[in-house]
Amino acid sequence: MGKTGYFSHRDCWLHEMGPGHPECPGRLDAIEDRLLVTGVADALERCEAPQAALADLELAHNRLHIAAMRGLTDWLREEVQAGGPPYTQVDPDTSMNLHTWNAALRAAGAAMAATDAVLAGELENAFCAVRPPGHHATRDKAMGFCFFNNVAVAAKYALQRHNLSRVAVVDFDVHHGNGTEDILAGDERALMVSFFQHPFYPYSGDHNPASNMLNVPVAAYTRGMDIREIVEMMWIPRLEAFKPEMIFISAGFDAHREDDMGQLGLTEQDYTWITQRIKDVARRFCAGRIVSCLEGGYVMGPLARSVEAHVRVLADI
């Protein structure tokens, strides 16, 4: 079968939000170490993430939001040079350092470069090991550790730059992808399916704002078999009816039972099963074309093992 790309860039390690913050560079170290020690890395086509063009970010984001992120970076640089603190707060959970802008451009750029390579037939699918994550970033606001919405940018890029007619976004993070919903709701060329813990940050998603959104809120302590039933009974029929030409995955692994960021009960075996079901749909309707982007997952062991499980399915190993 086709090759699986692995997109990342060292700039994604340089963004950090202060000591003890759960969304830290060590997340990427844990993933890389696991893929290396298990030999999975040897089966992947390693690709360097380019920086996103600002015109492409504007497919999903308000120009003022992009300018604000750039302006905050310039302001912070002046503050640091004057002896000020190395971070500036964007929201109570989210801050920038001098490297955040470049890291965010690489994260979105990875998703678009992976889209290019998959649509060109150079890769069957791809996983983007990038940070900052993206699915909470709305059209005009950074929040929840996210600055630009990597998956939504790539989905819009596939529609606008590659002239696809139908793309699907699958989000299995423990948190509702409110930013992706904000950007894609009402665009009938896109279908978004998700499950997430509710009530829980960002305290949204308990209703479907448009017919192209399938939100499935689940209670704390929901276990893997119940999630599998949701995927089988609700996600798969909608995806099959939609017949996507490409699938994008917001791959958050914080619904793992060992991740204390949330209270759901998934295991590596569940991520394997979910990924296989998504891949089955992709192979039937869109020549296997999948681009998956890292979202959450904050406890290093289960994060690394879950990414390994996910990537093994993508790469058929």
C-alpha positions as CSV (number, residue, x, y, z in Angstrom):
1,M,0.0,0.0,0.0
2,G,1.0,3.7,-0.1
3,K,3.4,5.4,2.2
4,T,2.6,7.3,5.4
5,G,4.2,10.7,5.9
6,Y,5.4,12.0,9.3
7,F,5.5,15.8,9.3
8,S,7.2,17.8,12.0
9,H,9.8,20.6,12.5
10,R,12.2,21.6,15.3
11,D,10.4,25.0,15.6
12,C,7.5,23.1,17.2
13,W,9.7,22.2,20.2
14,L,10.6,25.9,20.8
15,H,7.1,27.1,21.6
16,E,6.4,26.7,25.3
17,M,4.1,28.3,27.8
18,G,6.0,28.2,31.0
19,P,7.2,25.6,33.6
20,G,4.7,22.9,34.4
21,H,2.3,23.7,31.5
22,P,0.8,20.4,30.3
23,E,1.1,21.4,26.6
24,C,4.9,21.2,26.6
25,P,7.7,20.3,24.1
26,G,8.2,17.0,25.9
27,R,5.0,15.7,24.3
28,L,6.8,15.6,20.9
29,D,9.9,14.0,22.5
30,A,7.7,11.2,24.0
31,I,6.2,10.5,20.6
32,E,9.5,10.5,18.7
33,D,11.1,8.3,21.3
34,R,8.3,5.8,21.2
35,L,8.2,5.6,17.4
36,L,12.0,5.1,17.3
37,V,12.2,2.4,20.0
38,T,9.3,0.4,18.5
39,G,10.7,0.7,15.0
40,V,7.6,2.4,13.7
41,A,9.6,5.4,12.7
42,D,11.5,3.3,10.1
43,A,8.3,2.7,8.2
44,L,7.4,6.4,7.9
45,E,8.4,9.0,5.3
46,R,9.8,11.8,7.3
47,C,9.0,15.3,6.0
48,E,9.9,18.8,7.2
49,A,7.0,21.1,7.8
50,P,7.1,24.4,5.9
51,Q,5.8,27.6,7.3
52,A,2.2,28.3,6.3
53,A,1.6,31.2,3.9
54,L,-0.5,33.9,5.6
55,A,-2.9,33.9,2.6
56,D,-3.6,30.3,3.3
57,L,-4.3,30.9,7.0
58,E,-6.9,33.4,5.8
59,L,-8.9,30.6,4.3
60,A,-9.9,29.7,7.9
61,H,-9.0,32.8,10.0
62,N,-9.9,36.4,10.1
63,R,-7.0,38.6,8.9
64,L,-7.2,40.7,12.1
65,H,-6.6,37.6,14.2
66,I,-3.5,36.6,12.2
67,A,-2.2,40.2,12.4
68,A,-2.9,40.2,16.2
69,M,-0.8,37.1,16.7
70,R,2.1,38.5,14.7
71,G,1.8,41.9,16.5
72,L,1.9,40.2,19.9
73,T,5.1,38.4,18.9
74,D,6.7,41.7,17.9
75,W,5.5,43.4,21.1
76,L,6.8,40.5,23.2
77,R,10.2,40.7,21.5
78,E,10.5,44.4,22.5
79,E,9.5,43.6,26.0
80,V,12.0,40.8,26.4
81,Q,14.8,43.0,25.0
82,A,13.9,45.5,27.6
83,G,14.2,42.9,30.3
84,G,10.5,41.9,30.6
85,P,9.1,38.4,31.1
86,P,9.5,35.8,28.3
87,Y,5.7,35.1,27.9
88,T,2.5,37.0,27.2
89,Q,-0.9,35.7,28.1
90,V,-3.5,35.1,25.3
91,D,-6.1,33.6,27.6
92,P,-6.0,32.1,31.2
93,D,-4.6,28.8,29.9
94,T,-2.6,30.0,26.8
95,S,0.5,32.1,26.4
96,M,3.1,32.9,23.8
97,N,6.8,33.0,23.8
98,L,9.1,34.4,21.1
99,H,8.9,31.1,19.2
100,T,5.1,30.6,19.2
101,W,4.5,32.4,15.9
102,N,7.0,30.3,14.0
103,A,5.8,27.1,15.6
104,A,2.2,27.9,14.8
105,L,3.1,28.6,11.2
106,R,4.9,25.2,11.0
107,A,2.0,23.4,12.6
108,A,-0.5,24.7,10.0
109,G,2.1,24.4,7.3
110,A,2.6,20.8,8.1
111,A,-1.2,20.1,7.7
112,M,-1.2,21.8,4.3
113,A,2.0,20.2,3.0
114,A,0.7,16.8,4.0
115,T,-2.5,17.6,2.1
116,D,-0.4,18.5,-1.0
117,A,1.6,15.3,-0.8
118,V,-1.4,13.1,-0.2
119,L,-3.4,14.6,-3.0
120,A,-0.4,14.4,-5.3
121,G,-0.3,10.6,-4.6
122,E,3.2,10.9,-3.1
123,L,1.8,9.6,0.2
124,E,-1.3,7.6,1.0
125,N,-1.8,9.4,4.3
126,A,0.1,11.4,6.9
127,F,0.5,12.2,10.6
128,C,1.6,15.7,11.7
129,A,3.5,15.6,15.0
130,V,3.1,19.3,15.6
131,R,2.4,21.8,18.3
132,P,0.8,24.1,19.2
133,P,-2.4,22.1,18.6
134,G,-5.3,23.8,16.8
135,H,-8.9,22.7,17.3
136,H,-9.9,25.3,19.8
137,A,-8.7,28.2,17.6
138,T,-11.8,29.9,16.2
139,R,-11.9,32.1,13.1
140,D,-10.9,35.2,15.1
141,K,-9.6,34.0,18.5
142,A,-6.7,31.9,20.0
143,M,-7.7,29.8,23.0
144,G,-7.2,26.5,24.8
145,F,-3.5,26.1,23.9
146,C,-4.4,26.8,20.2
147,F,-3.4,29.7,18.0
148,F,-4.3,28.6,14.4
149,N,-6.6,25.8,13.6
150,N,-4.3,23.4,11.8
151,V,-7.0,20.9,10.7
152,A,-9.6,23.6,9.7
153,V,-6.9,25.4,7.7
154,A,-6.0,22.2,5.9
155,A,-9.6,21.3,5.2
156,K,-10.3,24.7,3.7
157,Y,-7.1,24.5,1.8
158,A,-8.1,21.2,0.2
159,L,-11.5,22.7,-0.8
160,Q,-10.2,26.1,-2.0
161,R,-6.7,25.4,-3.4
162,H,-7.3,21.8,-4.6
163,N,-10.9,22.2,-5.6
164,L,-12.2,19.2,-3.7
165,S,-16.0,19.0,-3.3
166,R,-16.3,17.2,0.0
167,V,-13.9,16.8,3.0
168,A,-14.6,15.3,6.4
169,V,-13.1,16.2,9.8
170,V,-13.0,13.5,12.5
171,D,-12.2,14.8,16.0
172,F,-11.6,12.3,18.9
173,D,-10.0,14.7,21.4
174,V,-11.5,14.7,24.9
175,H,-12.5,18.3,24.4
176,H,-15.0,19.6,21.9
177,G,-13.3,21.1,18.8
178,N,-15.2,24.4,19.1
179,G,-12.8,26.2,16.8
180,T,-13.2,23.7,14.0
181,E,-16.9,23.9,14.4
182,D,-16.8,27.7,14.3
183,I,-14.9,27.7,11.0
184,L,-16.7,24.9,9.2
185,A,-20.3,25.0,10.5
186,G,-22.6,25.8,7.6
187,D,-20.1,24.9,4.9
188,E,-21.9,22.0,3.2
189,R,-18.6,20.9,1.5
190,A,-17.4,19.8,4.9
191,L,-18.7,17.3,7.5
192,M,-17.4,17.3,11.0
193,V,-18.0,14.3,13.3
194,S,-16.8,14.2,16.9
195,F,-17.3,12.8,20.4
196,F,-16.1,14.6,23.5
197,Q,-16.6,14.7,27.3
198,H,-19.5,17.0,28.3
199,P,-19.9,19.2,30.4
200,F,-16.3,20.1,30.1
201,Y,-14.0,22.7,28.6
202,P,-14.8,24.6,26.3
203,Y,-18.4,24.1,27.5
204,S,-19.8,23.9,24.0
205,G,-20.9,21.2,21.5
206,D,-24.1,20.1,23.3
207,H,-26.1,21.0,20.2
208,N,-25.4,20.9,16.4
209,P,-25.4,24.5,15.1
210,A,-25.6,23.3,11.4
211,S,-26.5,20.2,9.5
212,N,-22.9,19.5,8.6
213,M,-22.0,19.0,12.3
214,L,-22.4,15.7,14.2
215,N,-21.5,16.4,17.8
216,V,-21.8,13.5,20.2
217,P,-21.3,14.7,23.9
218,V,-20.6,11.9,26.3
219,A,-20.5,11.8,30.1
220,A,-17.3,11.6,32.2
221,Y,-16.1,8.0,32.7
222,T,-17.6,6.7,29.4
223,R,-15.5,3.7,28.3
224,G,-14.1,2.5,25.1
225,M,-16.9,0.1,24.1
226,D,-19.5,2.8,24.4
227,I,-17.4,5.1,22.2
228,R,-17.0,2.3,19.6
229,E,-20.7,2.0,19.5
230,I,-21.1,5.8,18.9
231,V,-18.5,5.5,16.1
232,E,-20.2,2.5,14.5
233,M,-23.8,3.7,14.8
234,M,-23.5,7.4,14.3
235,W,-20.2,8.4,12.7
236,I,-19.8,5.8,10.1
237,P,-23.3,6.1,8.5
238,R,-22.8,9.9,8.2
239,L,-19.4,9.5,6.7
240,E,-20.6,6.9,4.3
241,A,-23.5,9.0,3.2
242,F,-21.2,12.1,2.7
243,K,-18.6,10.2,0.7
244,P,-15.7,12.4,1.5
245,E,-12.9,13.0,-1.0
246,M,-10.4,13.4,1.9
247,I,-10.5,12.9,5.7
248,F,-8.8,15.1,8.2
249,I,-8.3,13.9,11.8
250,S,-8.0,16.0,14.9
251,A,-6.1,13.3,16.8
252,G,-6.3,14.1,20.5
253,F,-5.3,11.3,22.8
254,D,-6.4,13.0,26.1
255,A,-9.5,10.7,26.2
256,H,-7.1,7.9,27.3
257,R,-8.1,6.5,30.7
258,E,-4.6,7.4,32.1
259,D,-4.7,11.0,31.0
260,D,-5.9,13.1,33.9
261,M,-6.8,16.1,31.7
262,G,-10.2,14.5,31.2
263,Q,-12.2,11.6,32.6
264,L,-12.9,9.3,29.6
265,G,-11.8,5.7,29.5
266,L,-10.2,5.0,26.1
267,T,-7.1,2.7,25.7
268,E,-4.6,2.2,22.9
269,Q,-6.8,-0.6,21.6
270,D,-9.7,1.8,21.2
271,Y,-7.5,4.3,19.2
272,T,-6.4,1.4,17.0
273,W,-10.0,0.4,16.4
274,I,-11.2,4.0,15.7
275,T,-8.3,4.7,13.3
276,Q,-9.1,1.4,11.5
277,R,-12.7,2.4,11.0
278,I,-11.8,5.8,9.7
279,K,-9.2,4.2,7.4
280,D,-11.8,1.7,6.1
281,V,-14.0,4.7,5.1
282,A,-11.1,6.5,3.5
283,R,-10.1,3.5,1.5
284,R,-13.7,3.0,0.2
285,F,-14.4,6.6,-0.7
286,C,-11.2,8.6,-1.2
287,A,-8.3,6.3,-2.1
288,G,-7.2,6.2,1.6
289,R,-6.4,9.9,1.7
290,I,-6.1,10.9,5.4
291,V,-4.2,13.8,7.1
292,S,-4.0,13.4,10.9
293,C,-2.8,16.2,13.2
294,L,-1.9,15.9,16.8
295,E,-4.2,17.7,19.2
296,G,-4.3,16.8,23.0
297,G,-2.7,14.1,25.1
298,Y,-0.8,15.3,28.1
299,V,0.5,12.3,30.0
300,M,3.6,11.1,28.2
301,G,3.3,7.3,28.4
302,P,-0.3,6.9,27.2
303,L,0.2,9.7,24.7
304,A,3.2,8.0,23.1
305,R,1.6,4.6,23.1
306,S,-1.6,5.9,21.6
307,V,0.1,7.8,18.8
308,E,2.1,4.6,18.1
309,A,-1.2,2.7,17.9
310,H,-2.7,5.3,15.6
311,V,0.3,5.6,13.3
312,R,0.6,1.8,13.0
313,V,-2.9,1.6,11.5
314,L,-2.1,4.5,9.1
315,A,1.1,2.8,8.0
316,D,-0.3,-0.8,7.9
317,I,2.3,-2.1,10.3
